[in-house]
Amino acid sequence: MTQVATQAPPFQGRLLQRRRPIEYGDDVEMWQKRMDERGWEITVDGKYGPQSEAKCKAFQQEKGLPATGVVDKETWEKTWTAPITRP
């Protein structure tokens, strides 16, 4: 199991969210990779589509955040720092 980081990498300043055309980038891939490392079973492809949005909402609900499906600064930070609750 991956150890919990004490600090998240810097937030890139853009909200990661489902859009048309699909939003993609290194920041999306970094977030997906961290979610997958923490047991959220997400495809790491750098594209913020329906699967990323659904995983984000579930994560936000579990961590007591507003379940918007948008990776904002608080969600980004919690992705690295919140306790791991998935096996």
N, C-alpha and C positions, 0 to 999 in steps of 0.2 A: 504494500500500500504506500502511496506517495505521502510524504510528510506534509503537514499543513505549513504553508509559508506564513511568515509573520508580517509580510508586507506584499501588496500586489504591485505588479509593474505599473508604471504611470498610465493613467487613463488617457486615451488618445484624443479625447475631446469630442468625439462624434458618437451619437447614439447609434447602437447597433439594433436594427429593427427590420422587419419584413416589409419590403417595398417591391414595386415593379418599376424597372427591372430589378432582379434580385441583387441585393447589396452583397458585396464581397470585398475581401481584403485581408491583409496580414493580421489586423486586429481581430477580425472575425475568427480566423484560423487559430489565433492564440487563445481566444476565449473558449472555442470548441475543444481544443486540446486539453485545456485545464479542466473543463467540465468532464471530459472523457476520463482523464486521469483520476478524477474524484468519484468515479462510478456512475456517471449519468448516461453512459452508453449513447454517445452521439457521433455521427459521422463527421470526421474532421476533413472538410473540403474547402473551407474558406468562404462558403456561401451561406448567407443568413436567410434560409427559407423556412418552410412550415415546421420542419423538425427542430430547428434551432429555436424558433419562437415557442413551440410547445415545451421544450426542455427548460427554456428560460422561465416560462410561467410557472412550471412545476417547482423549479428551484426557488423562485421568488416566494411562492406560497409556503414552501417548507421553511424558509428562513424568515418569515414574517414581514416580507417586503410587499409593496403593492404589486399584484400580479398583472403587469402590463405587457409582458413579453418583449420588453425593450431593455437592452443592456445599457443602463445608465451608469453614472459614476459609482453609485452605491452598490448596484448589482455587480459591477466589475470588481470592486474591492472585495465583496463578500465571496465571490467566486474563488478567491485565493485565501481568504482569511477565516471564513466561517468554519465551524467544526464539521468534519466529514461525518455524514450520517448514513451513507450508502456503503454496503459491503464491498 
